[in-house]
Amino acid sequence: MNRVETTWMRSGALALIATAWLAGPAVAAERSETLTLDASALEVENLVGSVQLRAAAGRDFVVEATIVAEDAELLDSIEFRTDTAGSRKRLRVAYPTDDYKVFVYKPSQGYSGRSQVKYMGKKVTVTSSSRRSAANLYVNLVVHVPADSSLKLDNLVGKIRGDNIDADMRLDSASGQISIDNSRGELNLDTGSGSIRVAEHRGDVRADTGSGSVEIDNVVGDVEADTGSGSVMLRAISGNVVADTGSGQVELEDILADRVVVDTGSGSVTAERIRGAFEADTGSGSVRIRDFEAGERIKVDTGSGRIELSGNMAAVRQLDLDTGSGGVDIQASEFPSMQLKVSAGSGGIEVQVPDMQMVRSGDGFLEATLGDGSGRGRIDTGSGRIRIRKL
């Protein structure tokens, strides 16, 4: 059963807001509604406004909505529609898109610009610039999420923030920041433009932004971070890691994983205190790893950029390092057992490894057996010096 409670602002407060409206491009009226939905899975759709996610006290979803508009007529144009979508209940905030194609959104902070989106089958524009034919209208939501539930949220323009949630969540925004703290469950976060931040989470995390940084701290679970343009910072992750950025640097700290995979079209990769197999590919950018407890495989390829590895390499059975332009520097406290082939197109080769048997060497190449030779290693640089030595 869905219950709706409506609360109007007091006339004195309305008068104050009206005064602010005369002084500038603010809104003039607000109305609040509360909806209670008995469901284990909920889908929420909103065109524009901020969304806060909080833990529910009971087993129902509770949605507190605040409609903000330039006048009372626009307030009444908003409808809250509920239906069933598959196994989920769905709450849709219906805007007057037949009457308006442009909506003005000017929160105190967090949005500036223009977004063209499709909402409930209609193409509309959300802008921070006032227009005569536009509607100054948006809806802020507070969603109370019950434990062990599932939430799918599409908030096209505006920030999404959550704290202390115990649920699986899929959160989408065309333009807006997403931040989640102190929560549990599977997270799937996607924003076309805006940063993503996750901290103190238990569960797998997938974060994707077309343009914006990704910062994820202290997660027990697998992590995937993808940004078309922006940096990626991952710290204190206990789980497998995939990080991908079209343009931007990747920083990793305190990663405990079976496998770490990093890809940057243009941008450096720096890592400290990494444990596990490691793969990195940069079109242009250096790769530096320190305090590395290496897994069985290390594969690094840079079109242009230096490769530096420092740590314990004893577990490595497959080593493949390749840079088109840039040196390679390896310092190891323990070396792997492998058949090693080293080639430097332009640049010297310096290898100082205990328990190494030289097979053959010449101008710009070296082949040697390390330990019992059970693994395979290849290091190749088109231009750059190669150094391998004891840490």
Helices and strands as residue ranges (DSSP letters): E 3-8, H 11-23, E 29-37, E 41-48, E 51-55, E 61-69, H 72-75, E 79-85, E 88-94, E 102-104, E 114-119, E 122-127, E 135-145, E 149-157, E 160-163, E 167-175, E 178-184, E 187-193, E 196-202, E 205-211, E 214-220, E 223-227, E 232-238, E 241-247, E 250-266, E 269-282, E 287-302, E 307-312, E 318-323, E 328-334, E 338-344, E 349-352, E 356-362, E 365-370, E 375-381, E 386-390
